[in-house]
Each structure stands twice: as structure tokens, then as C-alpha cells.
Amino acid sequence: MKLEEWEEAAFDAGEAIVRNEAYGKAYALRGQARIALENYDDACKDYSRASELEPESKAFSESLKEVRVLRFSTGDLVMHCFL
């Protein structure tokens, strides 16, 4: 996808979250877009929230692990990703 498409995907997922804050998949979709945009801090927040809302989702927990690794590799750790 192109940069503009990822930005639009993140915006659309954010709109879905505004309509339903308990929609875990929207947080995960926004997290995916934010990873593509190299916004790892916010992606980590999104996947953390998605995992809280849907703890049975292995995909969300795996994605959270992946974004933690990305955050670690940038040398800019975010504490809420490790709680």
C-alpha cells in the first residue's frame, strides 16, 4: 500500500473506534497501519488495547509482541508495551 492509503486506513480505523470504543479489531487495524507508517509507539498502544478488549485473540497478542520488538530495535522503549 502507498503511504496515503496507510494514513487513510489509520484514520478510518480511528473513526470506527470513535463509534465503538470496544471494537478490538479497529484498534488492531489502526495498529497495523501505524506500523506501516513507522509510528511504533501508537501502534503499541493500539495493539495493547486490542489485546485488552479481546484477550483470546492470538493474532492481537502476536502483533503486540512484534511491535514490541520493533520498538526495541529503534532504541526508544515504551513502558506501556511491556506491562
N, C-alpha and C positions, 0 to 999 in steps of 0.2 A: 504494500500500500504506500501511497505517497504521504508526505508529511501532512498535507492539508486534510487528507482522509483520516489520519490518526487523530488529528485535532478535532475533527468533526465527530469522530467516534467517541472521544472522551467527553465532548460537550453533550452528545445525545445520551450517553450513559448517565451523566450528571443530571440531565433533565428527568430521566427515569427515576433517579434517586430522590429528586425533589418530590415527585409524585408518590413514591413509596419508599420510605427510608429503610424498610425491612426487606428490600429486594436484593438479596445477596448476589445474584448473577449480574446485576447492574454494576455493583462495586467491582466485581471481577472483570467485567468487560472494560470498565474505565481503567482498572489497574493494568490490563493488557495494553491498552492504548498508551498509557503513561510510560510503560516500559519501552515501547517503540519510540516514544518521544524522549527517552532517556531521563525521565522525571522519576527516578527511583524512590525518592522519599515519599512522594504522594502515592506511587504505585504500592509501596509497602503498606501505607495507611489503608488503601482500598482493599488489598488482599487480606489484611488483618481483620478489617470489618466484615468482609465476605465470609471469612472463616468463623468469626464470632456468630454471624447470623445462620450459617449452615455448617456446623462443626462436622457433620457427616460427610461433607464433600472432600474427597481425597484430592480432587483437581485443585481446589482452592488452597488446601494446605500445601500441596506440592508447589504451586505457583508462589506462595508466600516464601517457601524455602528458597526458590530460585531467585526471587527479588532480594532476599537477604544476602545471597551470595553476590549478586550484582552490587549491592550497596557496600558490601565488604571490599569488593575488588576496587571500588572507587576511593576507598580510604575514608569515606565520610559516613560513619556509622550512625544509625538512627535507633535510639534506645527502644522505642515502642515496637520495633520489628523483632526484638528479642525477648519481649515479655511473654 
